[in-house]
């Protein structure tokens, strides 16, 4: 069946990544609502990664670290 927390973390990170790309393509950086949603999505992804990491295999932890790095890079953008 798979690790549900791992799946949730991956989906949350992908939502942040896709959301940032959408905002960039629309040049919608001045909208306060978009910033709030973006911040909320980032927090959800961070929490999901943390929860998943505590309950994952060694292989999943390696993938979660990659997702965390991707999230960190998007946060800097």
Steps between C-alpha positions, in 0.01 A plus 500: 500500500784744567579760758208746504701767683773474237242536221343800671836669542589448136165641388533802731845583365379461142212738575746764619727448199213518253346795683823699482534423129142611439552826688820567309336440165208727590723776646262517795751580777318804635183322604488466881263205479746311279777566750284371784403185309862448400613535863231261618594243234864528603411435865282204407784351295754552780271333754425213264873442442566500873221252571600273216868499594429363846308204357703410189747243382859590421421518128197722559707726726748553218216601267351725767834679536494566125147635526604716793788642297263574213264674740787702645606609152146610417479692826805705398337599168 
